[in-house]
Amino acid sequence: MKKSIQLLKKSIDIWKAAHKRLIAVKGKMGFFNGASLSVDNEIYSHGYLDCPLCENYFGNLCSRCPIKIKTGIDSCINTPYYLVYSKGEYKTREITNNDIKNHLEMIKWMEKLYKELTETNE
């Protein structure tokens, strides 16, 4: 579990950095490809493509991923991740306050899980 907690922390840090970049491009046109968001061919928001948890657990149906353990379902279903990427969008559209809000909700969700895991595994 210690490794999973460390990977979750890395994921949170990646989402926080992406969130700052996302705020910077609010109102611009972005391309949503179902797993990430890019503006002018630069990626601003990531999904499973650069998640340390997915890198370790995705190929095995997320079997030991702490997010799957929490939700009972693989692929971050039943998390705010699906507010960010669930539409399966493959289109260009404006980046909105709602995109930023949903992104922040995933960060908060992961931080809550991180706190739960660190408290129970001390």
CORJO-V660506 format. One record per residue. N is the residue number from 0. RES is the residue in three letters. SS is DSSP state (helix for helix, strand for strand, loop for the rest). D_LAST is the distance of its C-alpha to the last C-alpha in Angstrom with 1 decimal. Layout:
N_RES_SS_D_LAST, N_RES_SS_D_LAST
This chain:
0_MET_loop_10.8, 1_LYS_helix_9.6, 2_LYS_helix_13.3, 3_SER_helix_13.7, 4_ILE_helix_11.2, 5_GLN_helix_13.2, 6_LEU_helix_16.4, 7_LEU_helix_15.7, 8_LYS_helix_15.4, 9_LYS_helix_18.6, 10_SER_helix_20.2, 11_ILE_helix_19.6, 12_ASP_helix_21.1, 13_ILE_helix_24.1, 14_TRP_helix_24.7, 15_LYS_helix_24.7, 16_ALA_helix_27.2, 17_ALA_helix_29.3, 18_HIS_helix_29.3, 19_LYS_helix_30.9, 20_ARG_helix_33.5, 21_LEU_helix_34.1, 22_ILE_helix_35.0, 23_ALA_helix_37.4, 24_VAL_loop_39.4, 25_LYS_loop_39.6, 26_GLY_loop_43.1, 27_LYS_loop_43.9, 28_MET_strand_44.7, 29_GLY_strand_41.8, 30_PHE_strand_41.8, 31_PHE_strand_39.2, 32_ASN_loop_39.0, 33_GLY_loop_36.6, 34_ALA_loop_33.6, 35_SER_loop_34.2, 36_LEU_strand_36.4, 37_SER_strand_38.8, 38_VAL_strand_41.4, 39_ASP_loop_44.3, 40_ASN_loop_42.6, 41_GLU_strand_39.5, 42_ILE_strand_36.2, 43_TYR_strand_34.5, 44_SER_strand_32.0, 45_HIS_loop_30.2, 46_GLY_loop_29.0, 47_TYR_helix_27.9, 48_LEU_helix_30.1, 49_ASP_helix_27.7, 50_CYS_loop_24.3, 51_PRO_helix_21.9, 52_LEU_helix_20.5, 53_CYS_helix_24.1, 54_GLU_helix_25.0, 55_ASN_helix_22.6, 56_TYR_helix_22.9, 57_PHE_helix_26.1, 58_GLY_helix_28.6, 59_ASN_helix_27.0, 60_LEU_loop_27.2, 61_CYS_loop_23.7, 62_SER_loop_22.5, 63_ARG_loop_18.8, 64_CYS_loop_18.6, 65_PRO_helix_15.8, 66_ILE_helix_18.7, 67_LYS_helix_20.8, 68_ILE_helix_18.2, 69_LYS_helix_18.0, 70_THR_helix_21.8, 71_GLY_loop_23.1, 72_ILE_loop_25.6, 73_ASP_loop_25.9, 74_SER_loop_27.1, 75_CYS_loop_25.1, 76_ILE_loop_27.5, 77_ASN_loop_26.5, 78_THR_loop_24.9, 79_PRO_loop_26.7, 80_TYR_helix_27.3, 81_TYR_helix_30.3, 82_LEU_helix_31.6, 83_VAL_helix_31.8, 84_TYR_helix_33.1, 85_SER_loop_34.1, 86_LYS_loop_37.7, 87_GLY_loop_38.2, 88_GLU_loop_40.3, 89_TYR_loop_42.4, 90_LYS_strand_44.4, 91_THR_strand_45.0, 92_ARG_strand_44.5, 93_GLU_strand_43.7, 94_ILE_loop_40.1, 95_THR_loop_39.6, 96_ASN_helix_37.4, 97_ASN_helix_36.2, 98_ASP_helix_34.9, 99_ILE_helix_33.0, 100_LYS_helix_31.7, 101_ASN_helix_30.5, 102_HIS_helix_28.8, 103_LEU_helix_26.9, 104_GLU_helix_25.9, 105_MET_helix_24.2, 106_ILE_helix_22.3, 107_LYS_helix_21.2, 108_TRP_helix_20.3, 109_MET_helix_18.1, 110_GLU_helix_16.4, 111_LYS_helix_15.7, 112_LEU_helix_14.3, 113_TYR_helix_12.1, 114_LYS_helix_10.8, 115_GLU_helix_10.4, 116_LEU_helix_8.5, 117_THR_helix_6.0, 118_GLU_helix_5.8, 119_THR_helix_5.9, 120_ASN_loop_3.8, 121_GLU_loop_0.0
